[in-house]
Each structure stands twice: as C-alpha cells, then as structure tokens.
Amino acid sequence: MSPRLLCLLPLVALSACDGGAGQRRDDTAVVVSAIGSGSALADPDGGALDPARRVLLGATAQGLVRFDATGQIEPGLAERWIVIDDGRSYIFRLRDDATWPDGEPVTAEQVVRALRRTIAPRSRNALSPFLAVIDEIVEMTPQVIEVRLKRPRPDLLKLFAQPEMAVFRLDKLDGSGPFRAAQHHGGVLLRPVPDPDAAEDAGAPRPQEMLQFHGERAAVALARFRDGQSDLVLGGSFADWPLVVASGIATPNVKLDNALGLFGLAVVSRQGFLADPANRAAIAMAIDRPTLTHEIHPDWVPVETLLPGQLDSANPPAQPAWTPLDLDQRRQSARAAVAGWRRAHPGPVTMRIALPAGPGATLVWSRLAEALYAIGITPVRSALDAPADLRLVDAVAPYDSARWFVATACQACSDDAQTLIEAARDAPDLYARAHRIAEADAALTADGAFIPIAQPFRWSIVALRLQAWQGNARAWHPLNHLRNETR
C-alpha cells in the first residue's frame, strides 16, 4: 500500500485490515448506507439529488416503470404499456393495487399532474432538458394515461425509470413504494408495501424483508460495514475509492459497475488561453490517461473519445486529430502550443480546474497537475462549484443515447456544435437525429470543448447475503432487488 493510502486510514477509523468483520445474520433487517446526506424524501424538481437521496427516492416513490437489478425495465406504477404511432405515443395502464401510504389509490389524474410538474419549463429536475420531446401527458381513463411525443423516442422508458421521474404527492412528499418509510434510530426504516395477493393472515414482513437506511459520508459508511453493522454501501465514486482500499474490506464484498457515462473535463470558459481550439487540444494531449486511471484502479479503462460507442449516432465515435501520437509526441506538440501563446501573451498561463473533494479526487488532481506543469501551464485546484476554466464532469448516462453525451459535454462549446445538438433534439425522425448527433460529436471533438478521460468509476460494498445484487451499466441498485425474494 502506498504512503498516500496509508495516511487515509484514520479517516475510515478502522482498527484492522484483515479482510473485514463477520457477515451479519440473514434473519435481520438489511442495513444500507448510501453516500450523501439523504435522510428524507426530496423533491427532484427542486434540483440535482445526491446518491443517497436518489436511492431513498427510488425506494419509496416509483415511476410508471423502474429498473430491475440488471438495469432493465420492469413495471412500476404501470402494469403494462404499449407504443403506437411509430413511437410517438406511449400508453400506460396503471396497476389496480397501487396505493399511497395512507391507503388511498394512486389515480391517473395524480400521475399526470406529477409528471407535468416534472417536465414543466420551470422544473429544476436533472432530466428535464431531455424531456422536451414530450408534447403532452393526458389522462385517458382513471387507470390509463398517454404520453404523446413530438418525435419518435425509443429510449423514453429508460428515462421514465430514473428515480428523478418518480411520482409522489408534493404536499406530503410520499410515494407509492416499493417501500414505506419511517424515521427510525437516526436513519429511515423501510418496510415493503404489503402484497395485495397475500393471505389476510400473512402477518408482518419478516425482519430480513425490511431495511434500515442511512445517508452518510463514505468514511462513516465504510466504518459501519467494516464493523459488521451494515450490509450494503451504495453510491461510491472515484472520489472516495482510496478509503475502500485503506479499509481492508474483503475483496468479495467490493463490487464495481461497468458504468456508461462521462468522466472528463468540460471547458467552462472560452476566454484567454482556452479561446483557441489548438490550446484546448494541448491540454487534452498532455493528460496521461492510463497512469491517471491506474492511480485509482488497474481495471479503470481510459478513453479518448466523447462517445463510448456508436450508440444511436450515424457514425462511430469521432477521433481527436492527435489520437495517433504517443504521449511524448503529444506533450511535445502541447508544449509548442503553450510556448507560442506565451510569446504572443507574455506571462504565466494559469488553469483553474474544478474537482470534488475526496482522496480519489486528490489523486486525479495530482495527475492533471503533473500534465499541465509538463507543458508549461500552472494548474490551480478549485472546488467543484467554484469559478473555474475546466470543470470535471462525472456522470452516469440515464439512457443509451449519444445525444445525452453531446448535450452534457457541451457546457461552453462552439455555436456550431450547440446548433447541431439542438437539431438532433428537434430532428423529425430517427435517421435525421442519428446524423445530427454524429455531426455534433464531430464538431465537439474538433472544438475540444470536452476532454474525455474515462468512463465513470462506481463502486458498492455488498454483503454476501445480498445474493440478488448485480452490477450494471446504470450503476443503479434498487433496494427491492437485493435478495432473491423480491416484491
């Protein structure tokens, strides 16, 4: 273990590194820690949610559909659905047995009202920018609703399965399940919604069917697991990964997701040095991606393209012009660009990079700083929400569309790229959409407005008793799919 990791041991407050404490008994409630501050249901229309609040929202307030353990679509409030009019209309039939915590049935009118609030222009829901394709949501009968689209969207269900699309009563901030929540011992007790088909004398749920939920810092969550006081830690990212290494938790309990999304630096200021695309390319060329990712984990694979694959683009991912060069050649070219800029603009070149807190972020910062120093730029680390020139984007894709990648990467991109991204959104058919996406990918890559580094790094700590847990590209693990008994 490196000295940098050894110094993290006090943060985890663990007394040994022998592989972890014994497993908890299988006849007890499942104790879950999610990294973040979530201890009560939060309104996603009020802004982005941290991992803990997303997990709690997904456990207590389902949408029309939801994800299963593998990241595939399963029924939620809707028991079935059909797609008609060449993909421009989705018709959902609600379950007859869906109820609110007070026993009142969930009606189509309530669902329509909640979804309209989510897609409203004033909503701060993180998914609202990708829901502009929805023309209207209407109640057809007390149990049937229709979502009408302006254009075909085959990936709509994956958006509707996200916890940000959960349906809940705004006045009471409660949802229809799959769990009911109650404050309990500094956390949240989650009890499964009673099965309407169960016999009347079925009794209360067994202890192992209930969950004790905590939203807390990664160090506290890891200490809880290491001391044998919990069964699951969710929401881990690169920022806290060194704490996992330092904790000595047994390898079989440590799980990684092959998450699909963006991890890289977005240009947020096109002033000064970053006004020139050749200078933006110089920074991209300077980064030693394999060394940076290996600093966190040997299996974290670096990337150099914005898109992870072709997805629904008309073309394979656009390649930067510097791709054929090795690292020495890249840095030589980058140093020449910086030197040329400094001849025309005497004085140091300073670059502010916004990163999250955490020991993993510090390791990433060390590699980014080394890369910039190597080409003659002075790096300055900023907080993630502070003014900066480059800002880290670390996000899992909510659905499998290349348009999400180009739209999310374009924080301060060229007018041409922005126009193409909007044209992809407004394309009249899937053929035109695919070609506009491909053009936007090429424009963003040539512009250098986003510097890809890797795919998102996501981890969980899982007790062996949770046999149904599965890794998936969404890095999403619903709490009703942790054991082989599901509801």
DAWOKA-V274953 format. One record per backbone hydrogen bond with DSSP energy under -1.0 kcal/mol. CO is the residue of the C=O (numbers start at 0). NH is the residue of the N-H. If there is no record, write none. Layout:
BEGIN
co = <CO,CO>
nh = <NH,NH>
END
This chain:
BEGIN
co = <1,2,4,5,7,8,18,29,30,30,31,32,33,34,42,43,44,49,50,51,52,53,54,55,56,58,59,61,62,63,63,65,67,71,73,76,79,81,83,84,86,87,88,89,90,91,92,92,97,99,103,106,107,108,109,110,111,112,113,114,119,124,126,127,130,132,135,137,141,142,143,143,144,145,146,147,147,152,154,155,156,158,161,162,168,173,177,179,181,183,186,187,188,189,190,194,198,205,206,209,210,211,212,213,215,216,217,218,219,220,221,222,223,224,230,231,232,233,235,236,238,239,240,240,241,242,249,250,252,254,256,259,261,262,262,263,264,265,270,271,272,275,276,277,278,279,280,281,286,287,288,289,290,292,292,296,309,319,321,325,326,327,328,329,330,331,332,333,334,335,336,337,338,339,340,348,350,351,351,352,353,357,358,359,360,361,362,363,364,365,366,367,368,369,371,371,372,377,379,381,382,388,388,389,390,392,394,398,401,402,403,404,405,408,413,414,415,416,417,418,419,420,421,428,429,430,431,432,433,433,434,435,436,437,438,439,440,441,442,443,443,448,450,452,457,458,459,460,462,464,465,471,472,477,481>
nh = <5,6,7,8,10,12,249,211,230,231,213,233,215,51,45,46,123,53,54,55,56,57,58,59,60,178,176,166,76,75,77,73,70,67,65,94,92,90,88,87,152,148,83,146,81,144,78,79,105,102,99,110,111,112,113,114,115,116,117,118,122,127,129,130,133,149,147,145,107,93,139,140,91,137,89,134,135,155,158,159,160,161,164,165,172,168,192,190,188,186,183,212,181,210,179,197,201,208,209,29,189,31,187,33,35,220,221,222,223,224,225,226,228,227,462,32,460,34,458,239,359,242,243,244,245,246,252,253,461,459,258,396,394,452,453,392,450,390,273,274,275,279,280,281,282,283,284,285,288,291,292,293,294,295,296,299,312,322,324,329,330,331,332,333,334,335,336,337,338,339,340,341,342,343,344,377,379,388,389,381,391,361,362,363,364,365,366,367,368,369,370,371,372,373,374,376,375,350,352,354,385,267,268,353,265,263,261,400,405,406,407,408,409,410,417,418,419,420,421,422,423,424,425,432,433,434,435,436,313,437,438,439,440,441,442,443,444,445,446,447,448,266,264,302,256,235,254,232,465,466,468,474,259,480,467>
END
